[in-house]
Amino acid sequence: MLGFATPKSGRGHGQGFGPGNSWRSAARRASDPVLIAAAWFWRRPALAALVLFATTPGAAEDFHSIRSRAETRAREEWSARRAASAQAGPSAPNAKDLAVQLGRACFELAEFASTAEAREALAQEGIIACRSITNGHSGTNHPAANYYLALNLGQLARTKTLGALRLVEEMEMQFHLAIAGNPRLDQAGPDRCLGLLYSRAPGWPASIGNRSKARKHLSKAVQIAPGFPENHLFWMEALLKWKDDPALDAAMANYLILLPAARKEFAGEAWEWSWIDWEDRLRSLQRRPRKREAASRKR
């Protein structure tokens, strides 16, 4: 979603679990580099966004209202998908579709989990649902199942201090399978998420981080789904991390041109939680001085 939230492809993945539990906060608290490799993965409206909202009368209340609506939608979706899957049974003609929908709903509701135990339970439920299609660990290619299996593995990794590396490596494999089967899934979600994994994870030998692979997949996500804000934001954040100012300037100019159309396409209540995140990240990118600007101020 990131944006990620509704049953539609490329839904608002940006429905999150609240500012106090943002991935930024989780990454700062984590000491194990492998845990960080998983904990960073879900970027939600962060504390900075809440502070910004709180400086405007009534804004903090709006922030919490938007979050509450997003959580309610996620919980209702999870309950509905759970019931539909149980009612149909594993032999139903649409059993695979129902399992994928349940896996997606588990991931999205886990974003709101207030405890590690609750997040782990939802992640495990989503993993079981998706593995019922991918035949356990064999890697059978069903793009949507592979994709949501990887996302739920990420949720599970966030609850672990030991064994996270194994989960991250399986996430990598499942994202590759999703790319091979349907790279356009969830607004280029497989490339977007795999690129993020390579960008944010520690490098060898601690984990799978790799700048060249990150660049390949993040830029590819922008090419596949250029109208989706999340793809541009992750690409620009990576360029900022790599101190590639010329590429960042070009990417920012491109994004600002596309932004008005994105506001129209991804409009409505289902996307409002995502836009809190996206706007906060855009402001952060725009506030960062370029190296040449810093050098001119020193002279």
Number of C-alpha atoms within 10 A of each C-alpha: 25 31 30 26 29 22 13 10 15 22 20 26 25 29 36 33 25 22 20 15 21 20 24 20 16 18 20 11 11 16 11 14 18 26 25 24 29 28 29 22 22 25 25 29 31 22 17 14 20 20 13 12 18 15 10 10 9 10 15 17 14 13 20 16 13 20 23 16 16 27 24 14 19 25 18 13 22 23 14 14 21 19 13 16 21 12 10 13 13 14 8 12 10 12 18 21 16 23 28 28 25 28 31 32 30 31 31 34 26 28 25 22 19 13 11 14 12 15 23 21 16 24 31 20 19 32 29 18 24 30 22 17 21 21 11 12 10 8 15 15 20 19 23 29 29 28 31 29 31 30 27 30 26 25 30 27 27 28 19 18 15 11 11 25 21 13 21 24 15 18 26 19 17 30 28 20 22 26 23 13 16 17 22 17 19 25 26 27 30 33 28 29 26 25 30 27 28 24 28 21 25 18 16 9 7 13 19 21 20 17 17 11 16 23 17 15 24 29 20 19 27 24 13 18 21 19 20 26 26 30 30 27 22 23 27 26 18 21 19 17 12 12 13 14 17 11 14 20 16 11 18 19 11 13 22 14 10 16 14 11 12 16 15 9 12 20 11 10 11 22 25 21 30 29 22 21 22 23 15 18 23 18 11 12 16 11 9 10 11 16 11 10 10 10 10 8 7 7 5
